[in-house]
């Protein structure tokens, strides 16, 4: 986060744009001047739990214990500067702010960021790659082919998240109790060298034939495209958020980090295209809560599941509509050209 670039570029007549690869929600609730963070003073959990002045959403918010995952913003992030100061200084100094989002999803939040910094906000749209249609690895293609369409639950928490052993066991027991076939992709937990040694006693035998817990890499997009997949359980990192929306699966979210929590609120509370798994004050979930969330969206007679499916289908149709993404890119280039031409 090279916050000093605008200051260096301005005397040379070079325009600068701060491009954010996190959601507008993650910026608007934390990284804005309205936070009034005093230089040299760490922000408290109580201060962070309240939205900043003028914040436009009552649903994309932090709850209780969740603020702890964002307290790092007022901690040192390099010599003599905090993460908050880096981000805000960079956005204050640049000529425009660019965000990988679209107005249809985050208009109020994008406009709020623009007002906070007094800058134009350019949106690039989702910026998703076109499908390369790489064949799915035979191991998973053959396994998934053995199940009915839309019946398998796929879970991936990404490469960065490493769970505690107790939480991993609670997670897989939750999948077991759904009674549904599942494929769970996780890193080995803290203190374990393999995923197998961390599984509950007797678990592999009980789910044999319908459940797999895998500790290696998989082709996530190709798996999501497989017709047997009916539900995608993930942490709602920014990449997975877009992949979820572009998929034809029901979505269940288990956020862990700060921006994941805000992305989840956007998806579950604002857009109503997903269900968030309930967690306790420590941020932990139970196998019962996970199982209930999955069964709730997978039940064809469920009112919540039907609503989620309908809303998701409408957003997916919009995002996949011809010219939607290219129109954002075209507008982004136009915005940059106008910025460059403006004296």
HELIX and SHEET records of a PDB file:
HELIX    1   1 UNK A    5  UNK A   10  1                                   6    
HELIX    2   2 UNK A   24  UNK A   28  1                                   5    
HELIX    3   3 UNK A   33  UNK A   35  5                                   3    
HELIX    4   4 UNK A   45  UNK A   49  1                                   5    
HELIX    5   5 UNK A   64  UNK A   74  5                                  11    
HELIX    6   6 UNK A   83  UNK A   93  1                                  11    
HELIX    7   7 UNK A  103  UNK A  117  1                                  15    
HELIX    8   8 UNK A  138  UNK A  144  1                                   7    
HELIX    9   9 UNK A  165  UNK A  178  1                                  14    
HELIX   10  10 UNK A  196  UNK A  198  5                                   3    
HELIX   11  11 UNK A  203  UNK A  206  1                                   4    
HELIX   12  12 UNK A  220  UNK A  225  1                                   6    
HELIX   13  13 UNK A  238  UNK A  246  1                                   9    
HELIX   14  14 UNK A  258  UNK A  265  1                                   8    
HELIX   15  15 UNK A  266  UNK A  270  3                                   5    
HELIX   16  16 UNK A  287  UNK A  298  1                                  12    
HELIX   17  17 UNK A  303  UNK A  320  1                                  18    
HELIX   18  18 UNK A  324  UNK A  341  1                                  18    
SHEET    1   A 3 UNK A  17  UNK A  20  0                                        
SHEET    2   A 3 UNK A  96  UNK A  99  1                                        
SHEET    3   A 3 UNK A 120  UNK A 123  1                                        
SHEET    1   B 6 UNK A 211  UNK A 214  0                                        
SHEET    2   B 6 UNK A 182  UNK A 185  1                                        
SHEET    3   B 6 UNK A 152  UNK A 156  1                                        
SHEET    4   B 6 UNK A 229  UNK A 234  1                                        
SHEET    5   B 6 UNK A 250  UNK A 253  1                                        
SHEET    6   B 6 UNK A 275  UNK A 276  1                                        
END                                                                             
